[in-house]
């Protein structure tokens, strides 16, 4: 069982390392939407949705 957990942890750490920029953008979008008026054009919204879908798939 521990071996499986180690593999999952390594996979997740690798994902976080590879997608650091995209995850930061998603975090920024959440902060803007929570604490202020956030406007996104269609391209930005589609990109954020794509990032969110990727995170959900990984988890």
mmCIF file of the N, C-alpha and C atoms, coordinates in Angstrom:
data_MODEL
# 
_entry.id   MODEL 
# 
loop_
_atom_site.group_PDB 
_atom_site.id 
_atom_site.type_symbol 
_atom_site.label_atom_id 
_atom_site.label_alt_id 
_atom_site.label_comp_id 
_atom_site.label_asym_id 
_atom_site.label_entity_id 
_atom_site.label_seq_id 
_atom_site.pdbx_PDB_ins_code 
_atom_site.Cartn_x 
_atom_site.Cartn_y 
_atom_site.Cartn_z 
_atom_site.occupancy 
_atom_site.B_iso_or_equiv 
_atom_site.pdbx_formal_charge 
_atom_site.auth_seq_id 
_atom_site.auth_comp_id 
_atom_site.auth_asym_id 
_atom_site.auth_atom_id 
_atom_site.pdbx_PDB_model_num 
ATOM 1   N N  . UNK A 1 1  ? 0.817   -1.190 0.000   1.00 0.00 ? 1  UNK A N  1 
ATOM 2   C CA . UNK A 1 1  ? 0.000   0.000  0.000   1.00 0.00 ? 1  UNK A CA 1 
ATOM 3   C C  . UNK A 1 1  ? 0.866   1.262  0.000   1.00 0.00 ? 1  UNK A C  1 
ATOM 4   N N  . UNK A 1 2  ? 1.926   1.284  0.789   1.00 0.00 ? 2  UNK A N  1 
ATOM 5   C CA . UNK A 1 2  ? 2.784   2.464  0.840   1.00 0.00 ? 2  UNK A CA 1 
ATOM 6   C C  . UNK A 1 2  ? 3.422   2.748  -0.504  1.00 0.00 ? 2  UNK A C  1 
ATOM 7   N N  . UNK A 1 3  ? 3.748   1.691  -1.255  1.00 0.00 ? 3  UNK A N  1 
ATOM 8   C CA . UNK A 1 3  ? 4.348   1.873  -2.566  1.00 0.00 ? 3  UNK A CA 1 
ATOM 9   C C  . UNK A 1 3  ? 3.394   2.634  -3.487  1.00 0.00 ? 3  UNK A C  1 
ATOM 10  N N  . UNK A 1 4  ? 2.130   2.285  -3.441  1.00 0.00 ? 4  UNK A N  1 
ATOM 11  C CA . UNK A 1 4  ? 1.127   2.977  -4.248  1.00 0.00 ? 4  UNK A CA 1 
ATOM 12  C C  . UNK A 1 4  ? 1.000   4.437  -3.861  1.00 0.00 ? 4  UNK A C  1 
ATOM 13  N N  . UNK A 1 5  ? 1.051   4.703  -2.563  1.00 0.00 ? 5  UNK A N  1 
ATOM 14  C CA . UNK A 1 5  ? 0.972   6.084  -2.094  1.00 0.00 ? 5  UNK A CA 1 
ATOM 15  C C  . UNK A 1 5  ? 2.188   6.882  -2.534  1.00 0.00 ? 5  UNK A C  1 
ATOM 16  N N  . UNK A 1 6  ? 3.350   6.272  -2.491  1.00 0.00 ? 6  UNK A N  1 
ATOM 17  C CA . UNK A 1 6  ? 4.576   6.957  -2.922  1.00 0.00 ? 6  UNK A CA 1 
ATOM 18  C C  . UNK A 1 6  ? 4.518   7.283  -4.408  1.00 0.00 ? 6  UNK A C  1 
ATOM 19  N N  . UNK A 1 7  ? 4.001   6.352  -5.206  1.00 0.00 ? 7  UNK A N  1 
ATOM 20  C CA . UNK A 1 7  ? 3.864   6.599  -6.640  1.00 0.00 ? 7  UNK A CA 1 
ATOM 21  C C  . UNK A 1 7  ? 2.886   7.738  -6.898  1.00 0.00 ? 7  UNK A C  1 
ATOM 22  N N  . UNK A 1 8  ? 1.765   7.744  -6.183  1.00 0.00 ? 8  UNK A N  1 
ATOM 23  C CA . UNK A 1 8  ? 0.787   8.822  -6.346  1.00 0.00 ? 8  UNK A CA 1 
ATOM 24  C C  . UNK A 1 8  ? 1.376   10.160 -5.925  1.00 0.00 ? 8  UNK A C  1 
ATOM 25  N N  . UNK A 1 9  ? 2.112   10.168 -4.829  1.00 0.00 ? 9  UNK A N  1 
ATOM 26  C CA . UNK A 1 9  ? 2.731   11.411 -4.359  1.00 0.00 ? 9  UNK A CA 1 
ATOM 27  C C  . UNK A 1 9  ? 3.749   11.917 -5.370  1.00 0.00 ? 9  UNK A C  1 
ATOM 28  N N  . UNK A 1 10 ? 4.524   11.024 -5.943  1.00 0.00 ? 10 UNK A N  1 
ATOM 29  C CA . UNK A 1 10 ? 5.518   11.418 -6.946  1.00 0.00 ? 10 UNK A CA 1 
ATOM 30  C C  . UNK A 1 10 ? 4.831   11.962 -8.192  1.00 0.00 ? 10 UNK A C  1 
ATOM 31  N N  . UNK A 1 11 ? 3.751   11.316 -8.612  1.00 0.00 ? 11 UNK A N  1 
ATOM 32  C CA . UNK A 1 11 ? 3.003   11.784 -9.776  1.00 0.00 ? 11 UNK A CA 1 
ATOM 33  C C  . UNK A 1 11 ? 2.439   13.177 -9.536  1.00 0.00 ? 11 UNK A C  1 
ATOM 34  N N  . UNK A 1 12 ? 1.849   13.374 -8.368  1.00 0.00 ? 12 UNK A N  1 
ATOM 35  C CA . UNK A 1 12 ? 1.264   14.676 -8.035  1.00 0.00 ? 12 UNK A CA 1 
ATOM 36  C C  . UNK A 1 12 ? 2.338   15.755 -7.931  1.00 0.00 ? 12 UNK A C  1 
ATOM 37  N N  . UNK A 1 13 ? 3.462   15.452 -7.322  1.00 0.00 ? 13 UNK A N  1 
ATOM 38  C CA . UNK A 1 13 ? 4.553   16.425 -7.223  1.00 0.00 ? 13 UNK A CA 1 
ATOM 39  C C  . UNK A 1 13 ? 5.054   16.808 -8.612  1.00 0.00 ? 13 UNK A C  1 
ATOM 40  N N  . UNK A 1 14 ? 5.161   15.838 -9.503  1.00 0.00 ? 14 UNK A N  1 
ATOM 41  C CA . UNK A 1 14 ? 5.596   16.105 -10.874 1.00 0.00 ? 14 UNK A CA 1 
ATOM 42  C C  . UNK A 1 14 ? 4.582   16.985 -11.600 1.00 0.00 ? 14 UNK A C  1 
ATOM 43  N N  . UNK A 1 15 ? 3.297   16.682 -11.414 1.00 0.00 ? 15 UNK A N  1 
ATOM 44  C CA . UNK A 1 15 ? 2.238   17.493 -12.029 1.00 0.00 ? 15 UNK A CA 1 
ATOM 45  C C  . UNK A 1 15 ? 2.308   18.938 -11.545 1.00 0.00 ? 15 UNK A C  1 
ATOM 46  N N  . UNK A 1 16 ? 2.464   19.118 -10.248 1.00 0.00 ? 16 UNK A N  1 
ATOM 47  C CA . UNK A 1 16 ? 2.546   20.462 -9.676  1.00 0.00 ? 16 UNK A CA 1 
ATOM 48  C C  . UNK A 1 16 ? 3.750   21.226 -10.218 1.00 0.00 ? 16 UNK A C  1 
ATOM 49  N N  . UNK A 1 17 ? 4.858   20.536 -10.350 1.00 0.00 ? 17 UNK A N  1 
ATOM 50  C CA . UNK A 1 17 ? 6.071   21.157 -10.864 1.00 0.00 ? 17 UNK A CA 1 
ATOM 51  C C  . UNK A 1 17 ? 5.887   21.587 -12.328 1.00 0.00 ? 17 UNK A C  1 
ATOM 52  N N  . UNK A 1 18 ? 5.289   20.738 -13.125 1.00 0.00 ? 18 UNK A N  1 
ATOM 53  C CA . UNK A 1 18 ? 5.107   21.015 -14.552 1.00 0.00 ? 18 UNK A CA 1 
ATOM 54  C C  . UNK A 1 18 ? 4.056   22.086 -14.823 1.00 0.00 ? 18 UNK A C  1 
ATOM 55  N N  . UNK A 1 19 ? 3.075   22.207 -13.933 1.00 0.00 ? 19 UNK A N  1 
ATOM 56  C CA . UNK A 1 19 ? 1.939   23.101 -14.179 1.00 0.00 ? 19 UNK A CA 1 
ATOM 57  C C  . UNK A 1 19 ? 1.864   24.249 -13.169 1.00 0.00 ? 19 UNK A C  1 
ATOM 58  N N  . UNK A 1 20 ? 2.987   24.605 -12.624 1.00 0.00 ? 20 UNK A N  1 
ATOM 59  C CA . UNK A 1 20 ? 3.030   25.662 -11.603 1.00 0.00 ? 20 UNK A CA 1 
ATOM 60  C C  . UNK A 1 20 ? 2.406   26.967 -12.098 1.00 0.00 ? 20 UNK A C  1 
ATOM 61  N N  . UNK A 1 21 ? 2.754   27.372 -13.315 1.00 0.00 ? 21 UNK A N  1 
ATOM 62  C CA . UNK A 1 21 ? 2.246   28.641 -13.856 1.00 0.00 ? 21 UNK A CA 1 
ATOM 63  C C  . UNK A 1 21 ? 0.727   28.607 -14.014 1.00 0.00 ? 21 UNK A C  1 
ATOM 64  N N  . UNK A 1 22 ? 0.218   27.536 -14.594 1.00 0.00 ? 22 UNK A N  1 
ATOM 65  C CA . UNK A 1 22 ? -1.220  27.426 -14.798 1.00 0.00 ? 22 UNK A CA 1 
ATOM 66  C C  . UNK A 1 22 ? -1.973  27.395 -13.477 1.00 0.00 ? 22 UNK A C  1 
ATOM 67  N N  . UNK A 1 23 ? -1.431  26.696 -12.496 1.00 0.00 ? 23 UNK A N  1 
ATOM 68  C CA . UNK A 1 23 ? -2.076  26.644 -11.183 1.00 0.00 ? 23 UNK A CA 1 
ATOM 69  C C  . UNK A 1 23 ? -2.065  28.010 -10.504 1.00 0.00 ? 23 UNK A C  1 
ATOM 70  N N  . UNK A 1 24 ? -1.011  28.765 -10.706 1.00 0.00 ? 24 UNK A N  1 
ATOM 71  C CA . UNK A 1 24 ? -0.953  30.131 -10.159 1.00 0.00 ? 24 UNK A CA 1 
ATOM 72  C C  . UNK A 1 24 ? -2.018  31.009 -10.810 1.00 0.00 ? 24 UNK A C  1 
ATOM 73  N N  . UNK A 1 25 ? -2.227  30.845 -12.118 1.00 0.00 ? 25 UNK A N  1 
ATOM 74  C CA . UNK A 1 25 ? -3.271  31.611 -12.808 1.00 0.00 ? 25 UNK A CA 1 
ATOM 75  C C  . UNK A 1 25 ? -4.650  31.256 -12.273 1.00 0.00 ? 25 UNK A C  1 
ATOM 76  N N  . UNK A 1 26 ? -4.872  29.978 -12.022 1.00 0.00 ? 26 UNK A N  1 
ATOM 77  C CA . UNK A 1 26 ? -6.153  29.535 -11.483 1.00 0.00 ? 26 UNK A CA 1 
ATOM 78  C C  . UNK A 1 26 ? -6.376  30.097 -10.079 1.00 0.00 ? 26 UNK A C  1 
ATOM 79  N N  . UNK A 1 27 ? -5.342  30.115 -9.278  1.00 0.00 ? 27 UNK A N  1 
ATOM 80  C CA . UNK A 1 27 ? -5.423  30.689 -7.930  1.00 0.00 ? 27 UNK A CA 1 
ATOM 81  C C  . UNK A 1 27 ? -5.728  32.180 -7.998  1.00 0.00 ? 27 UNK A C  1 
ATOM 82  N N  . UNK A 1 28 ? -5.058  32.877 -8.902  1.00 0.00 ? 28 UNK A N  1 
ATOM 83  C CA . UNK A 1 28 ? -5.289  34.319 -9.078  1.00 0.00 ? 28 UNK A CA 1 
ATOM 84  C C  . UNK A 1 28 ? -6.724  34.580 -9.526  1.00 0.00 ? 28 UNK A C  1 
ATOM 85  N N  . UNK A 1 29 ? -7.234  33.775 -10.419 1.00 0.00 ? 29 UNK A N  1 
ATOM 86  C CA . UNK A 1 29 ? -8.614  33.937 -10.886 1.00 0.00 ? 29 UNK A CA 1 
ATOM 87  C C  . UNK A 1 29 ? -9.594  33.748 -9.734  1.00 0.00 ? 29 UNK A C  1 
ATOM 88  N N  . UNK A 1 30 ? -9.337  32.768 -8.887  1.00 0.00 ? 30 UNK A N  1 
ATOM 89  C CA . UNK A 1 30 ? -10.204 32.540 -7.728  1.00 0.00 ? 30 UNK A CA 1 
ATOM 90  C C  . UNK A 1 30 ? -10.172 33.746 -6.792  1.00 0.00 ? 30 UNK A C  1 
ATOM 91  N N  . UNK A 1 31 ? -8.991  34.267 -6.532  1.00 0.00 ? 31 UNK A N  1 
ATOM 92  C CA . UNK A 1 31 ? -8.857  35.415 -5.638  1.00 0.00 ? 31 UNK A CA 1 
ATOM 93  C C  . UNK A 1 31 ? -9.574  36.629 -6.210  1.00 0.00 ? 31 UNK A C  1 
ATOM 94  N N  . UNK A 1 32 ? -9.384  36.878 -7.504  1.00 0.00 ? 32 UNK A N  1 
ATOM 95  C CA . UNK A 1 32 ? -10.051 38.030 -8.144  1.00 0.00 ? 32 UNK A CA 1 
ATOM 96  C C  . UNK A 1 32 ? -11.563 37.880 -8.083  1.00 0.00 ? 32 UNK A C  1 
ATOM 97  N N  . UNK A 1 33 ? -12.057 36.681 -8.305  1.00 0.00 ? 33 UNK A N  1 
ATOM 98  C CA . UNK A 1 33 ? -13.503 36.461 -8.299  1.00 0.00 ? 33 UNK A CA 1 
ATOM 99  C C  . UNK A 1 33 ? -14.083 36.559 -6.893  1.00 0.00 ? 33 UNK A C  1 
ATOM 100 N N  . UNK A 1 34 ? -13.304 36.166 -5.900  1.00 0.00 ? 34 UNK A N  1 
ATOM 101 C CA . UNK A 1 34 ? -13.782 36.176 -4.526  1.00 0.00 ? 34 UNK A CA 1 
ATOM 102 C C  . UNK A 1 34 ? -13.785 37.579 -3.929  1.00 0.00 ? 34 UNK A C  1 
ATOM 103 N N  . UNK A 1 35 ? -12.738 38.342 -4.195  1.00 0.00 ? 35 UNK A N  1 
ATOM 104 C CA . UNK A 1 35 ? -12.556 39.622 -3.500  1.00 0.00 ? 35 UNK A CA 1 
ATOM 105 C C  . UNK A 1 35 ? -12.763 40.854 -4.361  1.00 0.00 ? 35 UNK A C  1 
ATOM 106 N N  . UNK A 1 36 ? -13.109 40.679 -5.593  1.00 0.00 ? 36 UNK A N  1 
ATOM 107 C CA . UNK A 1 36 ? -13.313 41.846 -6.432  1.00 0.00 ? 36 UNK A CA 1 
ATOM 108 C C  . UNK A 1 36 ? -14.112 41.496 -7.662  1.00 0.00 ? 36 UNK A C  1 
ATOM 109 N N  . UNK A 1 37 ? -14.304 42.487 -8.472  1.00 0.00 ? 37 UNK A N  1 
ATOM 110 C CA . UNK A 1 37 ? -15.027 42.294 -9.715  1.00 0.00 ? 37 UNK A CA 1 
ATOM 111 C C  . UNK A 1 37 ? -14.064 41.731 -10.751 1.00 0.00 ? 37 UNK A C  1 
ATOM 112 N N  . UNK A 1 38 ? -14.346 40.564 -11.223 1.00 0.00 ? 38 UNK A N  1 
ATOM 113 C CA . UNK A 1 38 ? -13.463 39.911 -12.186 1.00 0.00 ? 38 UNK A CA 1 
ATOM 114 C C  . UNK A 1 38 ? -14.173 39.789 -13.527 1.00 0.00 ? 38 UNK A C  1 
ATOM 115 N N  . UNK A 1 39 ? -13.492 40.219 -14.557 1.00 0.00 ? 39 UNK A N  1 
ATOM 116 C CA . UNK A 1 39 ? -14.012 40.073 -15.911 1.00 0.00 ? 39 UNK A CA 1 
ATOM 117 C C  . UNK A 1 39 ? -12.996 39.294 -16.725 1.00 0.00 ? 39 UNK A C  1 
ATOM 118 N N  . UNK A 1 40 ? -13.492 38.336 -17.478 1.00 0.00 ? 40 UNK A N  1 
ATOM 119 C CA . UNK A 1 40 ? -12.636 37.515 -18.312 1.00 0.00 ? 40 UNK A CA 1 
ATOM 120 C C  . UNK A 1 40 ? -13.209 37.490 -19.714 1.00 0.00 ? 40 UNK A C  1 
ATOM 121 N N  . UNK A 1 41 ? -12.326 37.568 -20.713 1.00 0.00 ? 41 UNK A N  1 
ATOM 122 C CA . UNK A 1 41 ? -12.826 37.394 -22.066 1.00 0.00 ? 41 UNK A CA 1 
ATOM 123 C C  . UNK A 1 41 ? -12.970 35.898 -22.325 1.00 0.00 ? 41 UNK A C  1 
ATOM 124 N N  . UNK A 1 42 ? -13.508 35.543 -23.472 1.00 0.00 ? 42 UNK A N  1 
ATOM 125 C CA . UNK A 1 42 ? -13.787 34.135 -23.749 1.00 0.00 ? 42 UNK A CA 1 
ATOM 126 C C  . UNK A 1 42 ? -12.518 33.298 -23.738 1.00 0.00 ? 42 UNK A C  1 
ATOM 127 N N  . UNK A 1 43 ? -11.430 33.810 -24.276 1.00 0.00 ? 43 UNK A N  1 
ATOM 128 C CA . UNK A 1 43 ? -10.178 33.063 -24.330 1.00 0.00 ? 43 UNK A CA 1 
ATOM 129 C C  . UNK A 1 43 ? -9.669  32.766 -22.926 1.00 0.00 ? 43 UNK A C  1 
ATOM 130 N N  . UNK A 1 44 ? -9.688  33.774 -22.051 1.00 0.00 ? 44 UNK A N  1 
ATOM 131 C CA . UNK A 1 44 ? -9.229  33.587 -20.672 1.00 0.00 ? 44 UNK A CA 1 
ATOM 132 C C  . UNK A 1 44 ? -10.115 32.582 -19.927 1.00 0.00 ? 44 UNK A C  1 
ATOM 133 N N  . UNK A 1 45 ? -11.421 32.710 -20.115 1.00 0.00 ? 45 UNK A N  1 
ATOM 134 C CA . UNK A 1 45 ? -12.351 31.806 -19.438 1.00 0.00 ? 45 UNK A CA 1 
ATOM 135 C C  . UNK A 1 45 ? -12.140 30.365 -19.898 1.00 0.00 ? 45 UNK A C  1 
ATOM 136 N N  . UNK A 1 46 ? -11.955 30.167 -21.197 1.00 0.00 ? 46 UNK A N  1 
ATOM 137 C CA . UNK A 1 46 ? -11.728 28.818 -21.715 1.00 0.00 ? 46 UNK A CA 1 
ATOM 138 C C  . UNK A 1 46 ? -10.423 28.236 -21.193 1.00 0.00 ? 46 UNK A C  1 
ATOM 139 N N  . UNK A 1 47 ? -9.389  29.063 -21.090 1.00 0.00 ? 47 UNK A N  1 
ATOM 140 C CA . UNK A 1 47 ? -8.108  28.603 -20.558 1.00 0.00 ? 47 UNK A CA 1 
ATOM 141 C C  . UNK A 1 47 ? -8.242  28.196 -19.097 1.00 0.00 ? 47 UNK A C  1 
ATOM 142 N N  . UNK A 1 48 ? -8.916  29.019 -18.305 1.00 0.00 ? 48 UNK A N  1 
ATOM 143 C CA . UNK A 1 48 ? -9.110  28.693 -16.890 1.00 0.00 ? 48 UNK A CA 1 
ATOM 144 C C  . UNK A 1 48 ? -9.932  27.416 -16.716 1.00 0.00 ? 48 UNK A C  1 
ATOM 145 N N  . UNK A 1 49 ? -10.945 27.231 -17.538 1.00 0.00 ? 49 UNK A N  1 
ATOM 146 C CA . UNK A 1 49 ? -11.738 26.003 -17.473 1.00 0.00 ? 49 UNK A CA 1 
ATOM 147 C C  . UNK A 1 49 ? -10.898 24.785 -17.839 1.00 0.00 ? 49 UNK A C  1 
ATOM 148 N N  . UNK A 1 50 ? -10.049 24.926 -18.840 1.00 0.00 ? 50 UNK A N  1 
ATOM 149 C CA . UNK A 1 50 ? -9.179  23.826 -19.253 1.00 0.00 ? 50 UNK A CA 1 
ATOM 150 C C  . UNK A 1 50 ? -8.233  23.437 -18.113 1.00 0.00 ? 50 UNK A C  1 
ATOM 151 N N  . UNK A 1 51 ? -7.670  24.443 -17.450 1.00 0.00 ? 51 UNK A N  1 
ATOM 152 C CA . UNK A 1 51 ? -6.778  24.177 -16.311 1.00 0.00 ? 51 UNK A CA 1 
ATOM 153 C C  . UNK A 1 51 ? -7.546  23.478 -15.193 1.00 0.00 ? 51 UNK A C  1 
ATOM 154 N N  . UNK A 1 52 ? -8.721  23.983 -14.864 1.00 0.00 ? 52 UNK A N  1 
ATOM 155 C CA . UNK A 1 52 ? -9.538  23.395 -13.797 1.00 0.00 ? 52 UNK A CA 1 
ATOM 156 C C  . UNK A 1 52 ? -9.900  21.939 -14.129 1.00 0.00 ? 52 UNK A C  1 
ATOM 157 N N  . UNK A 1 53 ? -10.265 21.674 -15.377 1.00 0.00 ? 53 UNK A N  1 
ATOM 158 C CA . UNK A 1 53 ? -10.591 20.313 -15.777 1.00 0.00 ? 53 UNK A CA 1 
ATOM 159 C C  . UNK A 1 53 ? -9.380  19.388 -15.632 1.00 0.00 ? 53 UNK A C  1 
ATOM 160 N N  . UNK A 1 54 ? -8.212  19.902 -15.965 1.00 0.00 ? 54 UNK A N  1 
ATOM 161 C CA . UNK A 1 54 ? -6.989  19.118 -15.840 1.00 0.00 ? 54 UNK A CA 1 
ATOM 162 C C  . UNK A 1 54 ? -6.725  18.762 -14.376 1.00 0.00 ? 54 UNK A C  1 
ATOM 163 N N  . UNK A 1 55 ? -6.899  19.720 -13.484 1.00 0.00 ? 55 UNK A N  1 
ATOM 164 C CA . UNK A 1 55 ? -6.692  19.472 -12.060 1.00 0.00 ? 55 UNK A CA 1 
ATOM 165 C C  . UNK A 1 55 ? -7.674  18.430 -11.548 1.00 0.00 ? 55 UNK A C  1 
ATOM 166 N N  . UNK A 1 56 ? -8.934  18.558 -11.936 1.00 0.00 ? 56 UNK A N  1 
ATOM 167 C CA . UNK A 1 56 ? -9.947  17.596 -11.500 1.00 0.00 ? 56 UNK A CA 1 
ATOM 168 C C  . UNK A 1 56 ? -9.631  16.198 -11.998 1.00 0.00 ? 56 UNK A C  1 
ATOM 169 N N  . UNK A 1 57 ? -9.171  16.093 -13.228 1.00 0.00 ? 57 UNK A N  1 
ATOM 170 C CA . UNK A 1 57 ? -8.806  14.795 -13.785 1.00 0.00 ? 57 UNK A CA 1 
ATOM 171 C C  . UNK A 1 57 ? -7.664  14.161 -13.007 1.00 0.00 ? 57 UNK A C  1 
ATOM 172 N N  . UNK A 1 58 ? -6.673  14.967 -12.652 1.00 0.00 ? 58 UNK A N  1 
ATOM 173 C CA . UNK A 1 58 ? -5.510  14.453 -11.925 1.00 0.00 ? 58 UNK A CA 1 
ATOM 174 C C  . UNK A 1 58 ? -5.917  13.989 -10.529 1.00 0.00 ? 58 UNK A C  1 
ATOM 175 N N  . UNK A 1 59 ? -6.772  14.760 -9.882  1.00 0.00 ? 59 UNK A N  1 
ATOM 176 C CA . UNK A 1 59 ? -7.174  14.394 -8.519  1.00 0.00 ? 59 UNK A CA 1 
ATOM 177 C C  . UNK A 1 59 ? -8.150  13.237 -8.541  1.00 0.00 ? 59 UNK A C  1 
# 
